Amino acid sequence: KMDTRTLTLRLVPGFDDAMIRHAIEAAKETHLKGLVLQLYGTGNMPSLKKGFISILSDATSNGVVVVASTQCQRGSVMMGHYATGQVSMQKYHAF
């Protein structure tokens, strides 16, 4: 049986952290199990949005599995390619 308690978010440059936090908080009420982030490029996330990294850290601490994917039709996610991906993997274990 497939668990449907998954939230998929397609990120765009300049997205609003507060909107994403509220979406994740609302999904927690139904016991969110997975969060799929559709990132841009090779898995780019903004390096200046520390609040966003904190949101992901909180989600993983609450047992939510966070998965990064790319919006590109070809290629793959390279989380360590840019600064934010490196921080996500090392410090917060977000991915």
All heavy atoms as an XYZ file, in Angstrom:
720
protein
N       0.843     -1.182      0.000
C       0.000      0.000      0.000
C       0.888      1.244      0.000
O       1.817      1.359      0.797
C      -0.898     -0.013      1.229
C      -1.807      1.165      1.299
C      -2.730      1.085      2.497
C      -3.530      2.355      2.578
N      -4.360      2.413      3.744
N       0.587      2.171     -0.868
C       1.363      3.393     -0.975
C       0.912      4.418      0.079
O      -0.288      4.637      0.264
C       1.183      3.991     -2.370
C       2.060      5.185     -2.615
S       1.989      5.662     -4.342
C       1.244      7.255     -4.191
N       1.866      4.995      0.775
C       1.565      6.022      1.774
C       1.454      7.368      1.059
O       2.392      7.809      0.402
C       2.678      6.077      2.820
C       2.258      6.846      4.056
O       1.379      7.737      3.948
O       2.808      6.568      5.127
N       0.319      8.002      1.170
C       0.080      9.261      0.456
C       0.377     10.499      1.299
O       0.114     11.615      0.869
C      -1.386      9.328     -0.026
O      -2.247      9.215      1.116
C      -1.682      8.232     -1.017
N       0.952     10.297      2.457
C       1.254     11.450      3.321
C       2.588     12.077      2.913
O       3.530     12.168      3.680
C       1.253     11.021      4.779
C      -0.137     10.599      5.242
C      -0.115     10.015      6.608
N       0.606      8.736      6.554
C       0.811      7.964      7.593
N       0.388      8.331      8.773
N       1.455      6.829      7.471
N       2.628     12.513      1.657
C       3.825     13.103      1.066
C       3.474     14.467      0.500
O       2.424     14.656     -0.096
C       4.354     12.200     -0.072
O       4.617     10.908      0.469
C       5.621     12.753     -0.666
N       4.371     15.401      0.676
C       4.207     16.754      0.157
C       5.318     17.013     -0.855
O       6.489     16.756     -0.567
C       4.289     17.765      1.304
C       4.205     19.246      0.970
C       2.835     19.564      0.357
C       4.423     20.073      2.224
N       4.959     17.473     -2.045
C       5.939     17.809     -3.072
C       5.924     19.319     -3.278
O       4.860     19.905     -3.495
C       5.615     17.105     -4.408
O       5.636     15.700     -4.193
C       6.622     17.464     -5.469
N       7.103     19.930     -3.184
C       7.228     21.381     -3.360
C       8.181     21.682     -4.513
O       9.318     21.218     -4.512
C       7.762     22.033     -2.086
C       6.877     21.921     -0.845
C       7.605     22.477      0.363
C       5.567     22.652     -1.066
N       7.716     22.438     -5.474
C       8.534     22.861     -6.605
C       9.066     24.258     -6.280
O       8.305     25.221     -6.218
C       7.699     22.883     -7.874
C       8.497     23.206     -9.100
C       7.609     23.175    -10.347
N       8.449     23.081    -11.494
C       8.569     22.018    -12.263
N       7.868     20.934    -11.986
N       9.363     22.022    -13.296
N      10.373     24.345     -6.029
C      10.970     25.611     -5.622
C      11.381     26.447     -6.839
O      11.796     25.906     -7.863
C      12.185     25.352     -4.745
C      11.923     24.568     -3.469
C      13.199     24.463     -2.651
C      10.833     25.216     -2.648
N      11.252     27.742     -6.681
C      11.703     28.697     -7.690
C      12.594     29.716     -6.988
O      12.456     29.936     -5.773
C      10.518     29.410     -8.378
C       9.656     28.421     -9.145
C       9.677     30.164     -7.366
N      13.520     30.337     -7.714
C      14.358     31.362     -7.078
C      13.485     32.447     -6.435
O      12.494     32.895     -7.017
C      15.169     31.928     -8.250
C      15.232     30.797     -9.221
C      13.895     30.108     -9.105
N      13.817     32.808     -5.216
C      13.083     33.851     -4.495
C      11.861     33.360     -3.744
O      11.046     34.165     -3.298
N      11.716     32.035     -3.559
C      10.539     31.515     -2.861
C      10.454     32.060     -1.443
O      11.433     32.511     -0.866
C      10.532     29.980     -2.858
C      11.657     29.368     -2.069
C      11.535     29.142     -0.713
C      12.842     29.029     -2.698
C      12.575     28.580      0.006
C      13.883     28.459     -1.999
C      13.751     28.242     -0.639
N       9.255     31.996     -0.886
C       8.957     32.535      0.440
C       9.087     31.431      1.496
O       8.318     30.472      1.495
C       7.540     33.099      0.420
C       7.122     33.742      1.719
O       7.931     33.785      2.670
O       5.980     34.214      1.801
N      10.070     31.577      2.396
C      10.283     30.594      3.471
C       9.032     30.391      4.313
O       8.700     29.268      4.696
C      11.403     31.043      4.413
C      12.770     30.995      3.784
O      12.894     30.625      2.604
O      13.735     31.335      4.490
N       8.346     31.481      4.632
C       7.176     31.403      5.517
C       6.087     30.543      4.891
O       5.437     29.749      5.586
C       6.649     32.795      5.822
N       5.883     30.677      3.602
C       4.860     29.886      2.920
C       5.196     28.394      3.009
O       4.330     27.567      3.278
C       4.770     30.306      1.452
C       3.721     29.556      0.668
S       3.691     30.030     -1.058
C       5.214     29.289     -1.624
N       6.467     28.067      2.820
C       6.888     26.667      2.883
C       6.756     26.136      4.304
O       6.288     25.025      4.524
C       8.315     26.503      2.332
C       8.284     26.759      0.828
C       8.882     25.132      2.647
C       9.618     26.765      0.164
N       7.154     26.941      5.281
C       7.008     26.515      6.683
C       5.540     26.222      7.000
O       5.217     25.214      7.619
C       7.554     27.567      7.640
C       7.383     27.147      9.110
C       8.000     28.110     10.097
N       9.435     28.159     10.049
C      10.259     27.252     10.571
N       9.771     26.188     11.167
N      11.554     27.409     10.511
N       4.636     27.094      6.560
C       3.206     26.885      6.829
C       2.678     25.638      6.131
O       1.869     24.901      6.701
C       2.391     28.109      6.412
C       2.608     29.290      7.302
N       2.285     29.308      8.643
C       3.158     30.502      7.040
C       2.614     30.465      9.175
N       3.152     31.207      8.224
N       3.141     25.380      4.914
C       2.702     24.174      4.194
C       3.145     22.920      4.929
O       2.367     21.967      5.078
C       3.255     24.185      2.765
N       4.382     22.915      5.410
C       4.896     21.747      6.135
C       4.180     21.594      7.471
O       3.813     20.485      7.869
C       6.424     21.846      6.313
C       7.112     21.715      4.947
C       6.932     20.775      7.276
C       8.595     22.012      4.979
N       3.956     22.696      8.173
C       3.244     22.637      9.456
C       1.831     22.101      9.268
O       1.360     21.281     10.057
C       3.211     24.019     10.121
C       4.546     24.490     10.644
C       5.100     23.606     11.758
O       4.325     23.111     12.594
O       6.328     23.413     11.771
N       1.145     22.562      8.227
C      -0.216     22.072      7.956
C      -0.194     20.586      7.638
O      -1.073     19.833      8.070
C      -0.839     22.862      6.813
N       0.809     20.145      6.898
C       0.911     18.730      6.531
C       1.229     17.851      7.739
O       0.881     16.668      7.757
C       1.972     18.549      5.444
N       1.861     18.416      8.761
C       2.160     17.643      9.974
C       0.885     17.183     10.669
O       0.880     16.161     11.338
C       3.004     18.471     10.949
C       4.457     18.559     10.577
C       5.201     19.340     11.638
C       6.635     19.576     11.280
N       7.302     20.417     12.282
N      -0.198     17.949     10.507
C      -1.467     17.581     11.133
C      -1.981     16.248     10.599
O      -2.731     15.556     11.268
C      -2.503     18.680     10.914
C      -2.167     19.958     11.655
C      -3.161     21.069     11.390
O      -4.265     20.791     10.878
O      -2.827     22.221     11.703
N      -1.569     15.886      9.388
C      -1.974     14.604      8.805
C      -0.808     13.619      8.847
O      -0.782     12.657      8.094
C      -2.468     14.782      7.358
O      -1.440     15.386      6.584
C      -3.712     15.633      7.318
N       0.166     13.895      9.724
C       1.314     13.016      9.950
C       2.175     12.845      8.702
O       2.390     11.739      8.217
C       0.858     11.660     10.508
C       0.009     11.796     11.726
N       0.527     12.175     12.945
C      -1.320     11.642     11.902
C      -0.455     12.237     13.835
N      -1.578     11.917     13.232
N       2.668     13.973      8.196
C       3.531     14.004      7.018
C       4.673     13.002      7.171
O       5.329     12.946      8.209
C       4.106     15.421      6.845
C       5.052     15.645      5.675
C       4.301     15.505      4.353
C       5.693     17.027      5.773
N       4.909     12.211      6.149
C       5.969     11.199      6.169
C       7.112     11.522      5.219
O       8.239     11.096      5.442
C       5.399      9.819      5.811
C       4.424      9.298      6.821
C       5.105      9.026      8.141
C       4.126      8.457      9.141
N       4.686      8.333     10.455
N       6.813     12.237      4.123
C       7.847     12.519      3.141
C       7.693     13.892      2.523
O       6.575     14.363      2.313
N       8.824     14.519      2.250
C       8.852     15.834      1.614
C       9.774     15.736      0.410
O      10.958     15.419      0.552
C       9.362     16.888      2.594
C       9.589     18.302      2.055
C       8.278     18.896      1.542
C      10.177     19.182      3.148
N       9.226     15.962     -0.774
C      10.011     15.931     -2.005
C      10.212     17.375     -2.461
O       9.248     18.094     -2.699
C       9.306     15.121     -3.120
C      10.137     15.128     -4.400
C       9.041     13.695     -2.652
N      11.475     17.772     -2.543
C      11.806     19.121     -2.998
C      12.258     19.053     -4.450
O      13.227     18.366     -4.768
C      12.927     19.711     -2.147
C      12.634     19.855     -0.664
C      13.872     20.336      0.069
C      11.470     20.819     -0.453
N      11.545     19.726     -5.309
C      11.951     19.822     -6.704
C      12.788     21.091     -6.829
O      12.262     22.194     -6.853
C      10.735     19.867     -7.622
C       9.932     18.597     -7.606
C       8.716     18.678     -8.499
O       8.215     19.745     -8.806
N       8.232     17.528     -8.916
N      14.099     20.898     -6.849
C      15.040     22.018     -6.857
C      15.382     22.419     -8.278
O      15.128     21.688     -9.226
C      16.305     21.615     -6.101
C      16.082     21.084     -4.680
C      17.387     20.595     -4.092
C      15.444     22.145     -3.812
N      15.981     23.576     -8.426
C      16.353     24.043     -9.762
C      17.806     23.680    -10.065
O      18.633     23.564     -9.170
C      16.096     25.537     -9.937
C      16.261     26.412     -8.715
C      17.419     27.133     -8.506
C      15.236     26.529     -7.778
C      17.573     27.940     -7.392
C      15.384     27.339     -6.665
C      16.560     28.045     -6.479
O      16.700     28.845     -5.377
N      18.088     23.441    -11.325
C      19.447     23.096    -11.747
C      19.899     21.760    -11.192
O      19.162     20.787    -11.188
N      21.129     21.736    -10.687
C      21.710     20.498    -10.158
C      21.326     20.260     -8.703
O      21.978     19.506     -8.002
C      23.245     20.535    -10.261
O      23.723     21.669     -9.536
C      23.710     20.580    -11.678
N      20.296     20.920     -8.247
C      19.886     20.790     -6.856
C      20.171     22.070     -6.104
O      20.505     22.060     -4.929
N      20.036     23.174     -6.801
C      20.340     24.468     -6.199
C      19.271     24.903     -5.215
O      18.087     24.791     -5.472
C      20.463     25.542     -7.284
C      21.618     25.302     -8.202
O      22.672     24.881     -7.776
N      21.417     25.578     -9.476
N      19.749     25.412     -4.097
C      18.910     26.066     -3.101
C      19.624     27.355     -2.752
O      20.843     27.437     -2.867
C      18.779     25.214     -1.832
C      18.059     23.926     -2.018
S      17.814     23.056     -0.451
C      19.466     22.749      0.098
N      18.898     28.359     -2.323
C      19.560     29.624     -1.997
C      20.463     29.501     -0.771
O      20.078     28.923      0.236
C      18.404     30.582     -1.731
C      17.233     29.724     -1.469
C      17.465     28.413     -2.149
N      21.648     30.055     -0.872
C      22.611     29.951      0.227
C      22.328     30.944      1.351
O      22.837     30.785      2.439
C      24.027     30.148     -0.303
O      24.145     31.416     -0.899
N      21.534     31.966      1.096
C      21.284     32.990      2.107
C      20.028     32.720      2.927
O      19.717     33.485      3.821
C      21.180     34.364      1.440
C      22.431     34.800      0.689
C      22.194     36.151      0.007
C      23.629     34.878      1.617
N      19.298     31.674      2.638
C      18.053     31.385      3.351
C      18.287     30.363      4.448
O      17.931     29.200      4.330
C      16.987     30.906      2.368
C      16.463     31.997      1.464
C      15.272     31.488      0.680
C      14.647     32.595     -0.084
N      13.456     33.120      0.562
N      18.906     30.816      5.523
C      19.189     29.916      6.645
C      17.901     29.392      7.272
O      17.856     28.290      7.795
C      20.063     30.618      7.666
C      21.440     30.956      7.117
C      22.352     31.443      8.201
C      23.644     31.998      7.699
N      24.334     31.321      6.683
N      16.842     30.174      7.205
C      15.555     29.740      7.730
C      15.027     28.515      7.008
O      14.419     27.636      7.610
N      15.290     28.440      5.713
C      14.845     27.298      4.924
C      15.567     26.028      5.362
O      14.957     24.975      5.525
C      15.077     27.560      3.438
C      14.679     26.419      2.556
C      13.352     26.015      2.470
C      15.616     25.731      1.818
C      12.983     24.958      1.661
C      15.257     24.681      1.008
C      13.937     24.295      0.928
N      16.875     26.137      5.584
C      17.647     24.990      6.060
C      17.128     24.553      7.431
O      17.011     23.368      7.717
C      19.154     25.320      6.130
C      19.689     25.696      4.746
C      19.944     24.165      6.713
C      19.573     24.611      3.709
N      16.763     25.510      8.267
C      16.207     25.203      9.585
C      14.871     24.461      9.455
O      14.590     23.522     10.207
C      16.023     26.491     10.379
O      15.410     26.231     11.604
N      14.046     24.867      8.495
C      12.771     24.196      8.241
C      13.010     22.728      7.900
O      12.344     21.835      8.420
C      12.008     24.895      7.092
C      11.551     26.290      7.508
C      10.820     24.053      6.630
C      11.067     27.148      6.357
N      13.989     22.486      7.044
C      14.296     21.103      6.641
C      14.842     20.297      7.812
O      14.503     19.126      7.986
C      15.294     21.097      5.485
C      14.838     21.773      4.198
C      15.930     21.678      3.152
C      13.536     21.183      3.702
N      15.670     20.938      8.624
C      16.218     20.266      9.798
C      15.111     19.880     10.767
O      15.091     18.770     11.292
C      17.240     21.177     10.479
O      17.770     20.558     11.619
N      14.169     20.796     10.993
C      13.035     20.512     11.878
C      12.205     19.353     11.340
O      11.776     18.478     12.103
C      12.134     21.743     12.024
C      12.787     22.867     12.800
O      13.838     22.634     13.452
O      12.255     23.994     12.743
N      11.991     19.344     10.027
C      11.193     18.277      9.419
C      11.860     16.919      9.623
O      11.208     15.954     10.026
C      10.983     18.554      7.927
N      13.171     16.843      9.360
C      13.859     15.557      9.519
C      13.895     15.134     10.982
O      13.804     13.948     11.283
C      15.283     15.590      8.925
O      16.039     16.618      9.553
C      15.247     15.814      7.427
N      14.008     16.104     11.893
C      13.987     15.784     13.326
C      12.654     15.189     13.749
O      12.572     14.442     14.719
C      14.269     17.036     14.158
O      15.570     17.483     13.951
N      11.589     15.537     13.011
C      10.253     15.024     13.305
C       9.925     13.772     12.506
O       8.756     13.379     12.400
C       9.201     16.101     13.048
C       9.252     17.176     14.108
O       9.308     16.881     15.291
N       9.239     18.429     13.690
N      10.949     13.151     11.917
C      10.746     11.886     11.230
C      10.314     11.984      9.778
O       9.965     10.977      9.169
N      10.324     13.187      9.214
C       9.949     13.356      7.809
C      11.168     13.055      6.937
O      12.253     13.576      7.168
C       9.452     14.795      7.536
C       9.140     14.995      6.060
C       8.239     15.116      8.400
N      10.978     12.202      5.954
C      12.042     11.895      5.003
C      12.045     12.997      3.951
O      11.014     13.272      3.327
C      11.815     10.521      4.334
C      12.861     10.265      3.262
C      11.819      9.423      5.382
N      13.195     13.657      3.778
C      13.316     14.747      2.811
C      14.133     14.246      1.626
O      15.238     13.727      1.796
C      13.986     15.987      3.438
C      14.145     17.096      2.405
C      13.175     16.483      4.634
N      13.571     14.405      0.430
C      14.216     13.952     -0.797
C      14.368     15.153     -1.724
O      13.440     15.939     -1.890
C      13.367     12.864     -1.497
C      13.995     12.441     -2.813
C      13.176     11.674     -0.576
N      15.555     15.274     -2.316
C      15.810     16.351     -3.278
C      15.792     15.776     -4.682
O      16.376     14.724     -4.945
C      17.159     16.994     -2.992
N      15.092     16.475     -5.570
C      15.097     16.101     -6.981
C      15.316     17.367     -7.800
O      15.198     18.483     -7.295
C      13.788     15.410     -7.374
O      12.711     16.325     -7.315
N      15.630     17.189     -9.058
C      15.836     18.339     -9.927
C      14.625     18.532    -10.827
O      13.925     17.566    -11.147
C      17.117     18.169    -10.780
O      17.266     19.309    -11.623
C      17.080     16.915    -11.619
N      14.385     19.761    -11.230
C      13.318     20.055    -12.172
C      13.788     19.847    -13.615
O      12.981     19.853    -14.532
C      12.841     21.498    -12.005
C      12.218     21.772    -10.667
C      11.846     23.239    -10.493
O      11.548     23.935    -11.452
N      11.877     23.711     -9.254
N      15.081     19.656    -13.789
C      15.646     19.470    -15.130
C      15.250     18.107    -15.686
O      15.180     17.125    -14.950
C      17.162     19.576    -15.093
S      17.743     21.196    -14.577
N      15.035     18.040    -16.973
C      14.650     16.774    -17.592
C      15.824     15.818    -17.723
O      15.633     14.617    -17.822
C      14.020     17.034    -18.949
C      12.693     17.741    -18.818
C      11.973     17.885    -20.142
O      12.374     17.319    -21.144
N      10.902     18.642    -20.133
N      17.033     16.346    -17.720
C      18.225     15.501    -17.810
C      19.193     15.900    -16.711
O      19.209     17.039    -16.267
C      18.898     15.678    -19.158
C      18.054     15.144    -20.273
C      18.851     15.014    -21.525
N      18.026     14.354    -22.516
C      18.021     14.662    -23.777
N      18.824     15.601    -24.230
N      17.240     14.028    -24.602
N      20.005     14.949    -16.310
C      20.989     15.239    -15.274
C      20.527     14.718    -13.932
O      19.544     13.998    -13.826
N      21.249     15.101    -12.903
C      20.931     14.613    -11.561
C      21.209     15.697    -10.533
O      21.810     16.711    -10.826
C      21.772     13.370    -11.251
O      23.138     13.710    -11.294
N      20.767     15.441     -9.320
C      21.012     16.352     -8.213
C      22.441     16.137     -7.711
O      22.870     15.014     -7.513
C      20.003     16.097     -7.072
C      20.344     16.931     -5.851
C      18.590     16.390     -7.546
N      23.155     17.233     -7.507
C      24.519     17.195     -6.973
C      24.548     18.090     -5.738
O      24.957     19.247     -5.806
C      25.511     17.679     -8.038
C      25.525     16.812     -9.281
S      26.478     17.516    -10.656
C      28.069     17.782     -9.903
N      24.073     17.559     -4.606
C      23.892     18.371     -3.402
C      25.168     19.034     -2.913
O      25.131     20.109     -2.362
C      23.284     17.536     -2.282
C      21.831     17.188     -2.492
S      20.750     18.599     -2.772
C      20.920     19.479     -1.244
N      26.316     18.435     -3.093
C      27.560     19.019     -2.606
C      28.188     20.006     -3.561
O      29.246     20.556     -3.284
N      27.523     20.281     -4.673
C      28.101     21.151     -5.707
C      28.100     22.624     -5.288
O      28.961     23.380     -5.692
C      27.323     20.954     -7.007
C      28.010     21.478     -8.216
N      29.169     20.925     -8.711
C      27.710     22.524     -9.024
C      29.548     21.599     -9.781
N      28.682     22.570     -9.985
N      27.139     23.039     -4.493
C      27.032     24.426     -4.038
C      27.006     24.471     -2.515
O      26.731     23.479     -1.855
C      25.768     25.085     -4.613
C      25.814     25.230     -6.109
C      25.179     24.313     -6.928
C      26.519     26.268     -6.704
C      25.231     24.424     -8.305
C      26.580     26.395     -8.082
C      25.934     25.467     -8.879
O      25.998     25.584    -10.234
N      27.248     25.647     -1.973
C      27.407     25.824     -0.524
C      26.202     25.342      0.280
O      26.361     24.649      1.283
C      27.685     27.293     -0.203
N      24.996     25.688     -0.128
C      23.828     25.310      0.656
C      23.638     23.803      0.694
O      23.280     23.230      1.717
C      22.555     25.970      0.100
O      22.771     27.372      0.060
C      21.358     25.691      0.964
N      23.878     23.139     -0.411
C      23.777     21.682     -0.446
C      24.783     21.034      0.484
O      24.480     20.055      1.161
N      25.978     21.587      0.542
C      27.001     21.057      1.443
C      26.568     21.207      2.887
O      26.705     20.282      3.689
C      28.334     21.773      1.207
C      28.961     21.449     -0.126
C      30.169     22.310     -0.423
O      30.596     23.121      0.400
N      30.730     22.150     -1.599
N      26.035     22.384      3.239
C      25.556     22.623      4.607
C      24.421     21.666      4.930
O      24.379     21.071      6.006
C      25.102     24.092      4.788
C      24.353     24.277      6.103
C      26.294     25.020      4.721
N      23.498     21.496      3.995
C      22.348     20.616      4.215
C      22.785     19.200      4.527
O      22.256     18.557      5.424
C      21.450     20.592      2.977
O      20.971     21.872      2.707
N      23.747     18.713      3.773
C      24.196     17.336      3.959
C      25.012     17.160      5.233
O      24.855     16.190      5.954
C      25.030     16.887      2.760
C      24.222     16.719      1.504
S      25.119     16.016      0.088
C      26.746     16.666      0.230
N      25.896     18.099      5.536
C      26.843     17.932      6.640
C      26.274     18.333      7.993
O      26.267     17.547      8.928
C      28.111     18.735      6.363
C      28.869     18.224      5.159
C      29.982     19.170      4.738
O      30.206     20.196      5.367
N      30.668     18.825      3.673
N      25.801     19.553      8.095
C      25.409     20.074      9.399
C      24.022     19.607      9.833
O      23.822     19.244     10.976
C      25.472     21.599      9.375
C      25.229     22.229     10.727
C      25.478     23.721     10.687
C      25.281     24.336     12.053
N      25.452     25.774     12.034
N      23.073     19.654      8.940
C      21.685     19.384      9.316
C      21.213     17.992      8.930
O      20.107     17.602      9.254
C      20.752     20.429      8.698
C      21.044     21.819      9.199
C      21.702     22.748      8.403
C      20.698     22.188     10.489
C      21.993     24.019      8.868
C      20.981     23.459     10.966
C      21.624     24.359     10.140
O      21.900     25.617     10.611
N      21.994     17.269      8.173
C      21.601     15.929      7.708
C      20.228     15.964      7.073
O      19.409     15.089      7.284
C      21.619     14.917      8.860
C      22.906     14.906      9.610
N      24.055     14.355      9.079
C      23.248     15.417     10.807
C      25.033     14.517      9.956
N      24.570     15.161     11.000
N      19.987     17.032      6.292
C      18.666     17.234      5.717
C      18.399     16.348      4.524
O      17.269     16.155      4.127
C      18.465     18.707      5.327
N      19.443     15.774      3.918
C      19.230     14.952      2.728
C      19.973     13.656      2.868
O      20.975     13.551      3.443
C      19.682     15.678      1.462
C      18.899     16.919      1.224
C      19.371     18.137      1.632
C      17.673     16.845      0.600
C      18.626     19.283      1.404
C      16.939     17.991      0.376
C      17.411     19.211      0.778
